[in-house]
Amino acid sequence: MQRNSVTYILGFCAVICLICSVIVSGSAVGLKERQEVNKVLDRQKKVLSVAGLMKEGDMLQPAEIQTLFGKRIRAVVVNLETGNIDEEATKTVATYDQQKAKKDPAVSKSAPKNLAGVQRIPNKAVVYQVSKNEMGEDGSGFELTQYIFPVEGKGLWSTLYGFVAMAPDCNQIKGLTFYAHLETPGLGGEVDNPKWKAKWPGKLAFGALGSDPKSWDKVKIAVLKSGGDGKDHAVDGLSGATITGNGVTYLLRFWLGDDGFGPYIQNVAVRPS
Ligand SMILES: Cc1cc2nc3c(=O)[nH]c(=O)nc-3n(C[C@H](O)[C@H](O)[C@H](O)COP(=O)(O)O)c2cc1C
């Protein structure tokens, strides 16, 4: 066959496409398990980071991350509507995929209209509890120092996925970190800037606190365009990125509120005396 004939060129292209698609699909299938392991590892890293157990730039090996996570973090599955821990689901928490659950109408519901742009709410969500000291393998010696709640909501270009860490009073914020978003680097992407993240510890999520968390004011925390510094319930915004900043306000208010972890918070928050 002539090498410059149309049939030869089309045939050549078809063979190359076939080889490439076999390589791509083969590696996608072959690496799926490793991708899942890496996803879990990445989530553990972010939880450790927002808990302050891993510093920016710490280069821990996968086995070290898993060990640290196992010794200091307890994950539980919470029924968002009742605010109770689902003991049965907690037994398989390591494989519980909240993102998958929210897409399944059998185990999720559509969210009421909200400013965070949340469309669906899973019936159950994972809460991480941080222990002050290392736990035994059976969880003995656990002493609560922080709760870590997964949060998500719309920024300008993308959905931001992250974690907010809170003190046992479920009012004082200990940290906020996002592990996935597509906001513009240098603008909305500055949510990842350690200097901005350092503004969060010590801020208060809720308004006036009565002795009963059921009577607490609504979530009050806000990212302000300016003037957040020095205020209990506000953090200074990112310049040129008010829309992303507002997104952070709305997503925190949503997930700490009645449609998110509010019922759980009311059950477990350490009441001010
Ligand atoms: C290319 C481009 C990318 C932008 N990226 C973001 C962003 O990631 N987050 C954001 O809030 N605003 C972003 N903006 C700016 C918004 O359009 C808007 O002007 C800004 O949020 C207003 O904030 P300011 O009042 O602090 O200036 C971007 C603008 C442009 C032109």
The ligand as an SDF file (V2000), in Angstrom:
LIG
                    3D

 31 33  0  0  0  0  0  0  0  0999 V2000
   -9.5450   37.1150   35.3960 C   0  0  0  0  0  0  0  0  0  0  0  0
  -10.2440   37.4570   36.6640 C   0  0  0  0  0  0  0  0  0  0  0  0
  -10.2480   36.5350   37.6790 C   0  0  0  0  0  0  0  0  0  0  0  0
  -10.9070   36.8010   38.8670 C   0  0  0  0  0  0  0  0  0  0  0  0
  -10.9260   35.8730   39.8670 N   0  0  0  0  0  0  0  0  0  0  0  0
  -11.6020   36.1100   41.0050 C   0  0  0  0  0  0  0  0  0  0  0  0
  -11.6750   35.1380   42.0350 C   0  0  0  0  0  0  0  0  0  0  0  0
  -11.1010   34.0490   41.9790 O   0  0  0  0  0  0  0  0  0  0  0  0
  -12.4130   35.4500   43.1310 N   0  0  0  0  0  0  0  0  0  0  0  0
  -13.0670   36.6340   43.2670 C   0  0  0  0  0  0  0  0  0  0  0  0
  -13.7520   36.8340   44.2730 O   0  0  0  0  0  0  0  0  0  0  0  0
  -12.9680   37.5830   42.3230 N   0  0  0  0  0  0  0  0  0  0  0  0
  -12.2620   37.3590   41.1940 C   0  0  0  0  0  0  0  0  0  0  0  0
  -12.2030   38.2960   40.2310 N   0  0  0  0  0  0  0  0  0  0  0  0
  -12.7480   39.6370   40.5090 C   0  0  0  0  0  0  0  0  0  0  0  0
  -14.2680   39.6500   40.5040 C   0  0  0  0  0  0  0  0  0  0  0  0
  -14.7160   39.7240   39.2120 O   0  0  0  0  0  0  0  0  0  0  0  0
  -14.7350   40.8610   41.2960 C   0  0  0  0  0  0  0  0  0  0  0  0
  -14.3050   42.0030   40.6730 O   0  0  0  0  0  0  0  0  0  0  0  0
  -14.1840   40.8290   42.6950 C   0  0  0  0  0  0  0  0  0  0  0  0
  -14.6010   39.6850   43.3660 O   0  0  0  0  0  0  0  0  0  0  0  0
  -14.6470   42.0500   43.4850 C   0  0  0  0  0  0  0  0  0  0  0  0
  -13.8180   42.0700   44.6380 O   0  0  0  0  0  0  0  0  0  0  0  0
  -13.3050   43.4580   45.2520 P   0  0  0  0  0  0  0  0  0  0  0  0
  -14.5520   44.1940   45.5920 O   0  0  0  0  0  0  0  0  0  0  0  0
  -12.5040   43.0660   46.4550 O   0  0  0  0  0  0  0  0  0  0  0  0
  -12.4940   44.1140   44.1890 O   0  0  0  0  0  0  0  0  0  0  0  0
  -11.5540   38.0460   39.0370 C   0  0  0  0  0  0  0  0  0  0  0  0
  -11.5350   38.9690   38.0100 C   0  0  0  0  0  0  0  0  0  0  0  0
  -10.9020   38.6850   36.8340 C   0  0  0  0  0  0  0  0  0  0  0  0
  -10.8920   39.7030   35.7420 C   0  0  0  0  0  0  0  0  0  0  0  0
  1  2  1  0
  2  3  1  0
  2 30  2  0
  3  4  2  0
  4  5  1  0
  4 28  1  0
  5  6  2  0
  6  7  1  0
  6 13  1  0
  7  8  2  0
  7  9  1  0
  9 10  1  0
 10 11  2  0
 10 12  1  0
 12 13  2  0
 13 14  1  0
 14 15  1  0
 14 28  1  0
 15 16  1  0
 16 17  1  0
 16 18  1  0
 18 19  1  0
 18 20  1  0
 20 21  1  0
 20 22  1  0
 22 23  1  0
 23 24  1  0
 24 25  2  0
 24 26  1  0
 24 27  1  0
 28 29  2  0
 29 30  1  0
 30 31  1  0
M  END
$$$$
